[in-house]
Amino acid sequence: VAVTAVVYKSQEEAESAFKELLSEVGVTAVMKWKEVSELICGHQSSDVANADPKWHALKTTGEKKQTLAIYQTKKLKQDRETAKLKAKKARDLFFEMLAENVNIDSSSRWSQAAPMLVNDGRYKNVDNERDRVEHFEEFVGELRKKELQDIEKLRNNALKWLTAQFQECLDEKLVTHRMSYLEAVRKVPHISEKVLSAKEIHVLHEQDYRHCYNKLMDGIGDRIRAEDKAKRVQFESDLNEKSGRFRLLVCSLVETGEIHRKSLWRHASAKLVSTHEYVDLQRFIQESSSTNMEFRGREIFESCVEKCDNEYKRSKNCVANCLMYCNYYITDTSTWEEVLGCLTRLCDKAELRQDDQMQLSALLKSGS
């Protein structure tokens, strides 16, 4: 009996009906065209006419094959997703089974665990033996990882407690940051009898005690040294600032002639020690308890006088060299105006040595 043909309104509706037929008869994602056609129409060509009306929804073989390819591509993706979800569910149930077994821990082996699990349905849900072994190793690995994390957490808490105890000993001045670990244990009963025997540090070893103590003391030593360095730097900065102000004062008196190369501290100090710059410098030195700085003001004065004397000697040598160059000899009748005029004419001569020329130019500008 021939099957009555069904007319579909659109090509999309016809393709949908054909795909529905493929699903109903159980066409898989890997079937060949011949297998599909024999499944639906039978092995005889005469059976084609009696096939399901949906088979005839598409008129040509090409359309049927094309629609089959689209259906199988989608079917393959769905099958993979389904298999993936099934494998995940089987894995989760397998992990649940392992977690419920009290005889399995981080040191268990698969050869020992398998006989205890083989009759559990969740064991059989994982089809592949290799997958079972991988799941087991992953589970045991997670147990080991968690145990290590728990131990590390206990160690960290114990080290924090121990550090706090050592810090308390420091605060109470039972130990100093310069005291070694062995010295502290030997001399401080509180450490040897109470701290190191406390249950809070049962997870630690002797080397942990030593490392914890040394780390704390080294840190305190580093901080103290850093603070001392900062204080020294600040002291040097303040000292240089106050010394600089006093030096500027002395230099200004040199420029006015009140202090010269033959000036002595015992004569000049009467005026200088009452100045604000000197008083400020000496007060700073006294407050810093720096005994080797008590003569700082005098040293600054004497260095300025020495500089003045050196400038005089250089100037004297320069003038002597210049006068010798122009064959001018000073006599009893020589006047300063004559000497000055000679030096002025000589200043611009290129034959004069550069250092003498510069020194002479500076002398003439200053009017010395």
Disulfide bonds with the S-S distance in Angstrom:
none
